[in-house]
Each structure stands twice: as C-alpha cells, then as structure tokens.
Amino acid sequence: MPKMKSVKGAVKRFKIKKNGTVKRGTAFRSHILTKQDAGTRRDQNAPKVVAKVDEKNIKAMFA
C-alpha cells in the first residue's frame, strides 16, 4: 500500500497543539490594515482555535 499523504494546504494553514486542539490563522491580516479599527487589528493578533466541530476533519487531513 502507498503511504497516506497530508493535504499540503491544511499543513500550511493549521498547527496541532500538544493538547490536541487545532490553531488557525486570522483572515484580513495581509494588507490595507489602515481601514480597520485598532481594536480589530489587536484582536487579530490573539491566537485562534478551530471550532470543535471541524477538528476531526482537519486532523484527518494530517494523516
């Protein structure tokens, strides 16, 4: 049997933490940030976690 391959798009976008939760990035962070409120930009710096419902599918992409 051939080896299972990871979905490379998922590998680039997500990280699995030691406790099993999945970290994700934030949208709207690349450029033209002057239109956003300072509070919005500040909130986007905080670490984000994928919803519990989606964790199973994302972990399957890492197999």
N, CA, C, O and CB atoms as a CASP TS submission, in Angstrom:
PFRMAT TS
TARGET T0000
AUTHOR 0000-0000-0000
METHOD Language model
MODEL 1
PARENT N/A
ATOM      1  N   MET     1       0.839  -1.192   0.000  1.00  0.00           N
ATOM      2  CA  MET     1       0.000   0.000   0.000  1.00  0.00           C
ATOM      3  C   MET     1       0.880   1.250   0.000  1.00  0.00           C
ATOM      4  O   MET     1       1.900   1.293   0.688  1.00  0.00           O
ATOM      5  CB  MET     1      -0.952   0.001   1.222  1.00  0.00           C
ATOM      6  N   PRO     2       0.486   2.263  -0.770  1.00  0.00           N
ATOM      7  CA  PRO     2       1.232   3.515  -0.721  1.00  0.00           C
ATOM      8  C   PRO     2       0.959   4.266   0.579  1.00  0.00           C
ATOM      9  O   PRO     2      -0.045   4.038   1.254  1.00  0.00           O
ATOM     10  CB  PRO     2       0.877   4.392  -1.921  1.00  0.00           C
ATOM     11  N   LYS     3       1.877   5.164   0.908  1.00  0.00           N
ATOM     12  CA  LYS     3       1.715   5.952   2.129  1.00  0.00           C
ATOM     13  C   LYS     3       0.584   6.953   1.963  1.00  0.00           C
ATOM     14  O   LYS     3       0.313   7.430   0.861  1.00  0.00           O
ATOM     15  CB  LYS     3       3.023   6.678   2.487  1.00  0.00           C
ATOM     16  N   MET     4      -0.077   7.265   3.084  1.00  0.00           N
ATOM     17  CA  MET     4      -1.085   8.323   3.096  1.00  0.00           C
ATOM     18  C   MET     4      -0.353   9.658   3.052  1.00  0.00           C
ATOM     19  O   MET     4       0.670   9.829   3.715  1.00  0.00           O
ATOM     20  CB  MET     4      -2.018   8.223   4.363  1.00  0.00           C
ATOM     21  N   LYS     5      -0.867  10.593   2.283  1.00  0.00           N
ATOM     22  CA  LYS     5      -0.233  11.904   2.183  1.00  0.00           C
ATOM     23  C   LYS     5      -1.098  12.951   2.877  1.00  0.00           C
ATOM     24  O   LYS     5      -2.327  12.883   2.852  1.00  0.00           O
ATOM     25  CB  LYS     5       0.004  12.289   0.704  1.00  0.00           C
ATOM     26  N   SER     6      -0.441  13.901   3.484  1.00  0.00           N
ATOM     27  CA  SER     6      -1.151  15.014   4.108  1.00  0.00           C
ATOM     28  C   SER     6      -1.652  15.958   3.036  1.00  0.00           C
ATOM     29  O   SER     6      -1.082  16.039   1.948  1.00  0.00           O
ATOM     30  CB  SER     6      -0.244  15.761   5.108  1.00  0.00           C
ATOM     31  N   VAL     7      -2.724  16.673   3.348  1.00  0.00           N
ATOM     32  CA  VAL     7      -3.208  17.736   2.468  1.00  0.00           C
ATOM     33  C   VAL     7      -2.323  18.945   2.727  1.00  0.00           C
ATOM     34  O   VAL     7      -2.384  19.540   3.802  1.00  0.00           O
ATOM     35  CB  VAL     7      -4.740  18.068   2.718  1.00  0.00           C
ATOM     36  N   LYS     8      -1.504  19.310   1.753  1.00  0.00           N
ATOM     37  CA  LYS     8      -0.483  20.334   1.967  1.00  0.00           C
ATOM     38  C   LYS     8      -1.095  21.699   2.273  1.00  0.00           C
ATOM     39  O   LYS     8      -0.494  22.487   3.003  1.00  0.00           O
ATOM     40  CB  LYS     8       0.415  20.437   0.745  1.00  0.00           C
ATOM     41  N   GLY     9      -2.269  21.992   1.733  1.00  0.00           N
ATOM     42  CA  GLY     9      -2.939  23.254   2.044  1.00  0.00           C
ATOM     43  C   GLY     9      -3.300  23.336   3.516  1.00  0.00           C
ATOM     44  O   GLY     9      -3.214  24.405   4.121  1.00  0.00           O
ATOM     45  N   ALA    10      -3.707  22.203   4.101  1.00  0.00           N
ATOM     46  CA  ALA    10      -4.052  22.170   5.522  1.00  0.00           C
ATOM     47  C   ALA    10      -2.799  22.271   6.391  1.00  0.00           C
ATOM     48  O   ALA    10      -2.818  22.917   7.439  1.00  0.00           O
ATOM     49  CB  ALA    10      -4.825  20.884   5.857  1.00  0.00           C
ATOM     50  N   VAL    11      -1.721  21.637   5.958  1.00  0.00           N
ATOM     51  CA  VAL    11      -0.473  21.675   6.729  1.00  0.00           C
ATOM     52  C   VAL    11       0.042  23.108   6.833  1.00  0.00           C
ATOM     53  O   VAL    11       0.587  23.508   7.862  1.00  0.00           O
ATOM     54  CB  VAL    11       0.600  20.766   6.080  1.00  0.00           C
ATOM     55  N   LYS    12      -0.139  23.879   5.753  1.00  0.00           N
ATOM     56  CA  LYS    12       0.338  25.259   5.750  1.00  0.00           C
ATOM     57  C   LYS    12      -0.544  26.178   6.590  1.00  0.00           C
ATOM     58  O   LYS    12      -0.077  27.209   7.075  1.00  0.00           O
ATOM     59  CB  LYS    12       0.407  25.778   4.329  1.00  0.00           C
ATOM     60  N   ARG    13      -1.806  25.819   6.767  1.00  0.00           N
ATOM     61  CA  ARG    13      -2.749  26.716   7.424  1.00  0.00           C
ATOM     62  C   ARG    13      -2.980  26.419   8.896  1.00  0.00           C
ATOM     63  O   ARG    13      -3.359  27.316   9.649  1.00  0.00           O
ATOM     64  CB  ARG    13      -4.044  26.666   6.717  1.00  0.00           C
ATOM     65  N   PHE    14      -2.761  25.185   9.324  1.00  0.00           N
ATOM     66  CA  PHE    14      -3.107  24.775  10.688  1.00  0.00           C
ATOM     67  C   PHE    14      -1.917  24.171  11.401  1.00  0.00           C
ATOM     68  O   PHE    14      -1.010  23.626  10.771  1.00  0.00           O
ATOM     69  CB  PHE    14      -4.257  23.779  10.671  1.00  0.00           C
ATOM     70  N   LYS    15      -1.925  24.271  12.728  1.00  0.00           N
ATOM     71  CA  LYS    15      -0.949  23.594  13.575  1.00  0.00           C
ATOM     72  C   LYS    15      -1.734  22.854  14.660  1.00  0.00           C
ATOM     73  O   LYS    15      -2.678  23.403  15.229  1.00  0.00           O
ATOM     74  CB  LYS    15       0.093  24.614  14.200  1.00  0.00           C
ATOM     75  N   ILE    16      -1.347  21.616  14.945  1.00  0.00           N
ATOM     76  CA  ILE    16      -1.999  20.848  16.006  1.00  0.00           C
ATOM     77  C   ILE    16      -1.178  21.015  17.276  1.00  0.00           C
ATOM     78  O   ILE    16       0.011  20.700  17.309  1.00  0.00           O
ATOM     79  CB  ILE    16      -2.140  19.331  15.618  1.00  0.00           C
ATOM     80  N   LYS    17      -1.834  21.518  18.328  1.00  0.00           N
ATOM     81  CA  LYS    17      -1.156  21.758  19.593  1.00  0.00           C
ATOM     82  C   LYS    17      -1.010  20.450  20.359  1.00  0.00           C
ATOM     83  O   LYS    17      -1.623  19.442  20.007  1.00  0.00           O
ATOM     84  CB  LYS    17      -1.922  22.796  20.434  1.00  0.00           C
ATOM     85  N   LYS    18      -0.191  20.473  21.413  1.00  0.00           N
ATOM     86  CA  LYS    18       0.052  19.252  22.187  1.00  0.00           C
ATOM     87  C   LYS    18      -1.207  18.717  22.844  1.00  0.00           C
ATOM     88  O   LYS    18      -1.353  17.506  23.014  1.00  0.00           O
ATOM     89  CB  LYS    18       1.096  19.508  23.243  1.00  0.00           C
ATOM     90  N   ASN    19      -2.123  19.612  23.217  1.00  0.00           N
ATOM     91  CA  ASN    19      -3.355  19.151  23.863  1.00  0.00           C
ATOM     92  C   ASN    19      -4.404  18.692  22.851  1.00  0.00           C
ATOM     93  O   ASN    19      -5.501  18.300  23.247  1.00  0.00           O
ATOM     94  CB  ASN    19      -3.932  20.260  24.730  1.00  0.00           C
ATOM     95  N   GLY    20      -4.094  18.731  21.556  1.00  0.00           N
ATOM     96  CA  GLY    20      -4.987  18.190  20.540  1.00  0.00           C
ATOM     97  C   GLY    20      -5.845  19.233  19.842  1.00  0.00           C
ATOM     98  O   GLY    20      -6.469  18.924  18.826  1.00  0.00           O
ATOM     99  N   THR    21      -5.896  20.452  20.353  1.00  0.00           N
ATOM    100  CA  THR    21      -6.668  21.474  19.664  1.00  0.00           C
ATOM    101  C   THR    21      -5.894  21.948  18.436  1.00  0.00           C
ATOM    102  O   THR    21      -4.686  21.739  18.327  1.00  0.00           O
ATOM    103  CB  THR    21      -6.984  22.662  20.611  1.00  0.00           C
ATOM    104  N   VAL    22      -6.605  22.583  17.523  1.00  0.00           N
ATOM    105  CA  VAL    22      -6.008  22.988  16.255  1.00  0.00           C
ATOM    106  C   VAL    22      -5.970  24.512  16.192  1.00  0.00           C
ATOM    107  O   VAL    22      -7.003  25.174  16.294  1.00  0.00           O
ATOM    108  CB  VAL    22      -6.800  22.399  15.047  1.00  0.00           C
ATOM    109  N   LYS    23      -4.759  25.060  16.023  1.00  0.00           N
ATOM    110  CA  LYS    23      -4.595  26.505  15.862  1.00  0.00           C
ATOM    111  C   LYS    23      -4.842  26.887  14.417  1.00  0.00           C
ATOM    112  O   LYS    23      -4.591  26.106  13.499  1.00  0.00           O
ATOM    113  CB  LYS    23      -3.188  26.958  16.307  1.00  0.00           C
ATOM    114  N   ARG    24      -5.342  28.112  14.226  1.00  0.00           N
ATOM    115  CA  ARG    24      -5.583  28.605  12.880  1.00  0.00           C
ATOM    116  C   ARG    24      -5.167  30.064  12.798  1.00  0.00           C
ATOM    117  O   ARG    24      -4.954  30.716  13.820  1.00  0.00           O
ATOM    118  CB  ARG    24      -7.066  28.435  12.485  1.00  0.00           C
ATOM    119  N   GLY    25      -5.052  30.570  11.590  1.00  0.00           N
ATOM    120  CA  GLY    25      -4.736  31.972  11.386  1.00  0.00           C
ATOM    121  C   GLY    25      -5.997  32.816  11.383  1.00  0.00           C
ATOM    122  O   GLY    25      -7.095  32.327  11.647  1.00  0.00           O
ATOM    123  N   THR    26      -5.817  34.091  11.081  1.00  0.00           N
ATOM    124  CA  THR    26      -6.937  35.022  11.031  1.00  0.00           C
ATOM    125  C   THR    26      -7.032  35.623   9.640  1.00  0.00           C
ATOM    126  O   THR    26      -6.010  35.902   9.014  1.00  0.00           O
ATOM    127  CB  THR    26      -6.785  36.131  12.096  1.00  0.00           C
ATOM    128  N   ALA    27      -8.243  35.825   9.152  1.00  0.00           N
ATOM    129  CA  ALA    27      -8.446  36.457   7.854  1.00  0.00           C
ATOM    130  C   ALA    27      -8.233  37.959   7.960  1.00  0.00           C
ATOM    131  O   ALA    27      -8.244  38.518   9.057  1.00  0.00           O
ATOM    132  CB  ALA    27      -9.852  36.152   7.314  1.00  0.00           C
ATOM    133  N   PHE    28      -8.040  38.605   6.830  1.00  0.00           N
ATOM    134  CA  PHE    28      -7.936  40.066   6.715  1.00  0.00           C
ATOM    135  C   PHE    28      -6.727  40.623   7.457  1.00  0.00           C
ATOM    136  O   PHE    28      -6.829  41.660   8.113  1.00  0.00           O
ATOM    137  CB  PHE    28      -9.198  40.720   7.245  1.00  0.00           C
ATOM    138  N   ARG    29      -5.574  39.942   7.358  1.00  0.00           N
ATOM    139  CA  ARG    29      -4.372  40.389   8.057  1.00  0.00           C
ATOM    140  C   ARG    29      -3.246  40.756   7.106  1.00  0.00           C
ATOM    141  O   ARG    29      -2.166  41.122   7.568  1.00  0.00           O
ATOM    142  CB  ARG    29      -3.901  39.320   9.006  1.00  0.00           C
ATOM    143  N   SER    30      -3.450  40.674   5.803  1.00  0.00           N
ATOM    144  CA  SER    30      -2.315  40.772   4.891  1.00  0.00           C
ATOM    145  C   SER    30      -1.923  42.211   4.552  1.00  0.00           C
ATOM    146  O   SER    30      -0.741  42.548   4.623  1.00  0.00           O
ATOM    147  CB  SER    30      -2.629  40.034   3.626  1.00  0.00           C
ATOM    148  N   HIS    31      -2.872  43.060   4.189  1.00  0.00           N
ATOM    149  CA  HIS    31      -2.517  44.420   3.779  1.00  0.00           C
ATOM    150  C   HIS    31      -3.734  45.328   3.918  1.00  0.00           C
ATOM    151  O   HIS    31      -4.834  44.862   4.214  1.00  0.00           O
ATOM    152  CB  HIS    31      -1.984  44.440   2.320  1.00  0.00           C
ATOM    153  N   ILE    32      -3.533  46.621   3.703  1.00  0.00           N
ATOM    154  CA  ILE    32      -4.557  47.666   3.850  1.00  0.00           C
ATOM    155  C   ILE    32      -5.211  47.570   5.229  1.00  0.00           C
ATOM    156  O   ILE    32      -6.435  47.512   5.348  1.00  0.00           O
ATOM    157  CB  ILE    32      -5.633  47.545   2.730  1.00  0.00           C
ATOM    158  N   LEU    33      -4.383  47.555   6.257  1.00  0.00           N
ATOM    159  CA  LEU    33      -4.895  47.444   7.617  1.00  0.00           C
ATOM    160  C   LEU    33      -5.298  48.801   8.186  1.00  0.00           C
ATOM    161  O   LEU    33      -5.839  48.870   9.289  1.00  0.00           O
ATOM    162  CB  LEU    33      -3.856  46.798   8.513  1.00  0.00           C
ATOM    163  N   THR    34      -5.042  49.884   7.446  1.00  0.00           N
ATOM    164  CA  THR    34      -5.367  51.211   7.955  1.00  0.00           C
ATOM    165  C   THR    34      -6.874  51.430   8.031  1.00  0.00           C
ATOM    166  O   THR    34      -7.331  52.289   8.785  1.00  0.00           O
ATOM    167  CB  THR    34      -4.732  52.279   7.078  1.00  0.00           C
ATOM    168  N   LYS    35      -7.644  50.675   7.271  1.00  0.00           N
ATOM    169  CA  LYS    35      -9.106  50.827   7.300  1.00  0.00           C
ATOM    170  C   LYS    35      -9.728  50.147   8.514  1.00  0.00           C
ATOM    171  O   LYS    35     -10.883  50.408   8.847  1.00  0.00           O
ATOM    172  CB  LYS    35      -9.720  50.259   6.026  1.00  0.00           C
ATOM    173  N   GLN    36      -8.978  49.285   9.170  1.00  0.00           N
ATOM    174  CA  GLN    36      -9.531  48.559  10.316  1.00  0.00           C
ATOM    175  C   GLN    36      -9.330  49.357  11.598  1.00  0.00           C
ATOM    176  O   GLN    36      -8.373  50.120  11.732  1.00  0.00           O
ATOM    177  CB  GLN    36      -8.880  47.169  10.446  1.00  0.00           C
ATOM    178  N   ASP    37     -10.255  49.162  12.536  1.00  0.00           N
ATOM    179  CA  ASP    37     -10.098  49.759  13.858  1.00  0.00           C
ATOM    180  C   ASP    37      -8.865  49.172  14.534  1.00  0.00           C
ATOM    181  O   ASP    37      -8.432  48.063  14.222  1.00  0.00           O
ATOM    182  CB  ASP    37     -11.363  49.527  14.726  1.00  0.00           C
ATOM    183  N   ALA    38      -8.316  49.937  15.460  1.00  0.00           N
ATOM    184  CA  ALA    38      -7.164  49.448  16.215  1.00  0.00           C
ATOM    185  C   ALA    38      -7.553  48.221  17.027  1.00  0.00           C
ATOM    186  O   ALA    38      -6.753  47.298  17.182  1.00  0.00           O
ATOM    187  CB  ALA    38      -6.608  50.549  17.139  1.00  0.00           C
ATOM    188  N   GLY    39      -8.773  48.205  17.544  1.00  0.00           N
ATOM    189  CA  GLY    39      -9.232  47.061  18.323  1.00  0.00           C
ATOM    190  C   GLY    39      -9.341  45.802  17.489  1.00  0.00           C
ATOM    191  O   GLY    39      -9.022  44.708  17.955  1.00  0.00           O
ATOM    192  N   THR    40      -9.795  45.960  16.248  1.00  0.00           N
ATOM    193  CA  THR    40      -9.894  44.807  15.352  1.00  0.00           C
ATOM    194  C   THR    40      -8.518  44.240  15.058  1.00  0.00           C
ATOM    195  O   THR    40      -8.315  43.026  15.096  1.00  0.00           O
ATOM    196  CB  THR    40     -10.597  45.194  14.046  1.00  0.00           C
ATOM    197  N   ARG    41      -7.570  45.126  14.764  1.00  0.00           N
ATOM    198  CA  ARG    41      -6.208  44.661  14.487  1.00  0.00           C
ATOM    199  C   ARG    41      -5.608  43.982  15.712  1.00  0.00           C
ATOM    200  O   ARG    41      -4.898  42.984  15.591  1.00  0.00           O
ATOM    201  CB  ARG    41      -5.318  45.834  14.044  1.00  0.00           C
ATOM    202  N   ARG    42      -5.891  44.517  16.873  1.00  0.00           N
ATOM    203  CA  ARG    42      -5.370  43.941  18.113  1.00  0.00           C
ATOM    204  C   ARG    42      -5.980  42.561  18.364  1.00  0.00           C
ATOM    205  O   ARG    42      -5.280  41.642  18.790  1.00  0.00           O
ATOM    206  CB  ARG    42      -5.656  44.878  19.305  1.00  0.00           C
ATOM    207  N   ASP    43      -7.276  42.411  18.105  1.00  0.00           N
ATOM    208  CA  ASP    43      -7.943  41.116  18.301  1.00  0.00           C
ATOM    209  C   ASP    43      -7.403  40.060  17.347  1.00  0.00           C
ATOM    210  O   ASP    43      -7.368  38.876  17.683  1.00  0.00           O
ATOM    211  CB  ASP    43      -9.454  41.260  18.109  1.00  0.00           C
ATOM    212  N   GLN    44      -6.983  40.481  16.165  1.00  0.00           N
ATOM    213  CA  GLN    44      -6.469  39.521  15.185  1.00  0.00           C
ATOM    214  C   GLN    44      -5.103  38.979  15.569  1.00  0.00           C
ATOM    215  O   GLN    44      -4.677  37.959  15.029  1.00  0.00           O
ATOM    216  CB  GLN    44      -6.390  40.164  13.820  1.00  0.00           C
ATOM    217  N   ASN    45      -4.406  39.637  16.491  1.00  0.00           N
ATOM    218  CA  ASN    45      -3.109  39.134  16.942  1.00  0.00           C
ATOM    219  C   ASN    45      -3.257  37.983  17.928  1.00  0.00           C
ATOM    220  O   ASN    45      -2.325  37.199  18.105  1.00  0.00           O
ATOM    221  CB  ASN    45      -2.307  40.253  17.579  1.00  0.00           C
ATOM    222  N   ALA    46      -4.413  37.872  18.569  1.00  0.00           N
ATOM    223  CA  ALA    46      -4.613  36.833  19.570  1.00  0.00           C
ATOM    224  C   ALA    46      -4.659  35.462  18.900  1.00  0.00           C
ATOM    225  O   ALA    46      -5.128  35.352  17.767  1.00  0.00           O
ATOM    226  CB  ALA    46      -5.907  37.088  20.369  1.00  0.00           C
ATOM    227  N   PRO    47      -4.181  34.411  19.579  1.00  0.00           N
ATOM    228  CA  PRO    47      -4.241  33.071  18.983  1.00  0.00           C
ATOM    229  C   PRO    47      -5.677  32.605  18.819  1.00  0.00           C
ATOM    230  O   PRO    47      -6.524  32.835  19.682  1.00  0.00           O
ATOM    231  CB  PRO    47      -3.465  32.070  19.839  1.00  0.00           C
ATOM    232  N   LYS    48      -5.934  31.953  17.706  1.00  0.00           N
ATOM    233  CA  LYS    48      -7.276  31.463  17.398  1.00  0.00           C
ATOM    234  C   LYS    48      -7.257  29.936  17.361  1.00  0.00           C
ATOM    235  O   LYS    48      -6.246  29.322  17.020  1.00  0.00           O
ATOM    236  CB  LYS    48      -7.785  32.043  16.044  1.00  0.00           C
ATOM    237  N   VAL    49      -8.386  29.339  17.716  1.00  0.00           N
ATOM    238  CA  VAL    49      -8.510  27.885  17.732  1.00  0.00           C
ATOM    239  C   VAL    49      -9.685  27.500  16.841  1.00  0.00           C
ATOM    240  O   VAL    49     -10.706  28.188  16.822  1.00  0.00           O
ATOM    241  CB  VAL    49      -8.703  27.343  19.191  1.00  0.00           C
ATOM    242  N   VAL    50      -9.542  26.402  16.104  1.00  0.00           N
ATOM    243  CA  VAL    50     -10.595  25.907  15.230  1.00  0.00           C
ATOM    244  C   VAL    50     -11.753  25.398  16.085  1.00  0.00           C
ATOM    245  O   VAL    50     -11.542  24.893  17.188  1.00  0.00           O
ATOM    246  CB  VAL    50     -10.061  24.787  14.294  1.00  0.00           C
ATOM    247  N   ALA    51     -12.971  25.533  15.574  1.00  0.00           N
ATOM    248  CA  ALA    51     -14.155  25.054  16.283  1.00  0.00           C
ATOM    249  C   ALA    51     -14.063  23.541  16.489  1.00  0.00           C
ATOM    250  O   ALA    51     -13.498  22.822  15.665  1.00  0.00           O
ATOM    251  CB  ALA    51     -15.443  25.419  15.504  1.00  0.00           C
ATOM    252  N   LYS    52     -14.619  23.081  17.586  1.00  0.00           N
ATOM    253  CA  LYS    52     -14.581  21.668  17.960  1.00  0.00           C
ATOM    254  C   LYS    52     -15.166  20.781  16.852  1.00  0.00           C
ATOM    255  O   LYS    52     -14.699  19.665  16.627  1.00  0.00           O
ATOM    256  CB  LYS    52     -15.348  21.449  19.273  1.00  0.00           C
ATOM    257  N   VAL    53     -16.186  21.289  16.172  1.00  0.00           N
ATOM    258  CA  VAL    53     -16.866  20.520  15.132  1.00  0.00           C
ATOM    259  C   VAL    53     -15.929  20.211  13.963  1.00  0.00           C
ATOM    260  O   VAL    53     -16.027  19.146  13.355  1.00  0.00           O
ATOM    261  CB  VAL    53     -18.094  21.282  14.631  1.00  0.00           C
ATOM    262  N   ASP    54     -15.028  21.131  13.652  1.00  0.00           N
ATOM    263  CA  ASP    54     -14.165  20.984  12.481  1.00  0.00           C
ATOM    264  C   ASP    54     -12.853  20.274  12.769  1.00  0.00           C
ATOM    265  O   ASP    54     -12.131  19.926  11.835  1.00  0.00           O
ATOM    266  CB  ASP    54     -13.874  22.324  11.906  1.00  0.00           C
ATOM    267  N   GLU    55     -12.527  20.049  14.035  1.00  0.00           N
ATOM    268  CA  GLU    55     -11.237  19.463  14.391  1.00  0.00           C
ATOM    269  C   GLU    55     -11.020  18.084  13.768  1.00  0.00           C
ATOM    270  O   GLU    55      -9.924  17.784  13.295  1.00  0.00           O
ATOM    271  CB  GLU    55     -11.120  19.361  15.893  1.00  0.00           C
ATOM    272  N   LYS    56     -12.043  17.258  13.764  1.00  0.00           N
ATOM    273  CA  LYS    56     -11.903  15.894  13.255  1.00  0.00           C
ATOM    274  C   LYS    56     -11.513  15.899  11.777  1.00  0.00           C
ATOM    275  O   LYS    56     -10.646  15.133  11.356  1.00  0.00           O
ATOM    276  CB  LYS    56     -13.211  15.112  13.455  1.00  0.00           C
ATOM    277  N   ASN    57     -12.160  16.771  10.991  1.00  0.00           N
ATOM    278  CA  ASN    57     -11.861  16.827   9.566  1.00  0.00           C
ATOM    279  C   ASN    57     -10.448  17.327   9.304  1.00  0.00           C
ATOM    280  O   ASN    57      -9.769  16.821   8.411  1.00  0.00           O
ATOM    281  CB  ASN    57     -12.861  17.717   8.857  1.00  0.00           C
ATOM    282  N   ILE    58     -10.006  18.299  10.062  1.00  0.00           N
ATOM    283  CA  ILE    58      -8.671  18.854   9.861  1.00  0.00           C
ATOM    284  C   ILE    58      -7.601  17.838  10.259  1.00  0.00           C
ATOM    285  O   ILE    58      -6.588  17.700   9.574  1.00  0.00           O
ATOM    286  CB  ILE    58      -8.501  20.153  10.669  1.00  0.00           C
ATOM    287  N   LYS    59      -7.828  17.128  11.365  1.00  0.00           N
ATOM    288  CA  LYS    59      -6.862  16.111  11.789  1.00  0.00           C
ATOM    289  C   LYS    59      -6.778  14.983  10.765  1.00  0.00           C
ATOM    290  O   LYS    59      -5.716  14.386  10.593  1.00  0.00           O
ATOM    291  CB  LYS    59      -7.243  15.547  13.168  1.00  0.00           C
ATOM    292  N   ALA    60      -7.881  14.684  10.086  1.00  0.00           N
ATOM    293  CA  ALA    60      -7.858  13.650   9.062  1.00  0.00           C
ATOM    294  C   ALA    60      -6.998  14.080   7.879  1.00  0.00           C
ATOM    295  O   ALA    60      -6.392  13.239   7.214  1.00  0.00           O
ATOM    296  CB  ALA    60      -9.279  13.328   8.595  1.00  0.00           C
ATOM    297  N   MET    61      -6.940  15.382   7.612  1.00  0.00           N
ATOM    298  CA  MET    61      -6.105  15.879   6.509  1.00  0.00           C
ATOM    299  C   MET    61      -4.617  15.734   6.825  1.00  0.00           C
ATOM    300  O   MET    61      -3.789  15.723   5.914  1.00  0.00           O
ATOM    301  CB  MET    61      -6.434  17.350   6.213  1.00  0.00           C
ATOM    302  N   PHE    62      -4.271  15.622   8.118  1.00  0.00           N
ATOM    303  CA  PHE    62      -2.875  15.499   8.519  1.00  0.00           C
ATOM    304  C   PHE    62      -2.393  14.042   8.495  1.00  0.00           C
ATOM    305  O   PHE    62      -1.203  13.786   8.678  1.00  0.00           O
ATOM    306  CB  PHE    62      -2.686  16.084   9.911  1.00  0.00           C
ATOM    307  N   ALA    63      -3.290  13.104   8.275  1.00  0.00           N
ATOM    308  CA  ALA    63      -2.941  11.682   8.373  1.00  0.00           C
ATOM    309  C   ALA    63      -1.871  11.263   7.379  1.00  0.00           C
ATOM    310  O   ALA    63      -1.480  10.096   7.348  1.00  0.00           O
ATOM    311  CB  ALA    63      -4.169  10.838   8.164  1.00  0.00           C
TER
END
